[in-house]
Amino acid sequence: MRRFLQKYLPEREVIHRNLYLRPFQASLLHPRLWHLNRHSAAGAVAVGLFCGLIPGPLQMIGAAIGALILRVNLPLALLVTLYSNPLTIIPLYLLAYQLGRLLTGDSTGFIVPPEFRITAITGWAEEVWLWMFAVGKPLAAGLVALAIILAVLGYLATQVAWRLYLANARRRRRSGP
C-alpha cells in the first residue's frame, strides 16, 4: 500500500528545493509529515476530508495546518481535500444544509435565494443578506457535523482498507508464486 501511494505523492525534497517554502522548512520537513504508514495515512485522510468542506481556497491551507498539528502525512492530507470540487461542492453543501436543519430543528424547508434584479440592486443585496442569514445557522452546523462524520468514516475506512491490503499481500506471499 505504501509503494502504491508513494508513486502519486510528492517527495520531501520538493519542499526542500522550493525557495518560497524555505522559511517553513523546520516545520514542513518534519519526518512524520512525510512518513507513510497506516496511522499517518488514516489521519491524513481524516484531516483532508474534514478540511475539504472549508469554503473557498482555504481547504489546502487548513489541511496543511491540520497535518502539521497532528503530524500526519502532509501530501496525502492535501490530496484528499480535492474531493470537494466544482462538481461536488453543491451536493455536499445541500447535504450539509439538510443535516444542519435536522440538527438545529429548523422546519422552514429549503429557502430559495432571491432572484437577481439589476434595476433594484440595493434591494436585491439586502434580500441576499437576509437569505444568507436565514441559511447560515443550519449550514454552519451541518458543515461542521458533515466534516466530522466524513473524517471519522474516512479514518476508519483507511484503517480497514490498509489492514485488508496487508492481509491480502500476506496471503499471496504465503501461497507462493
Disulfide bonds with the S-S distance in Angstrom:
none
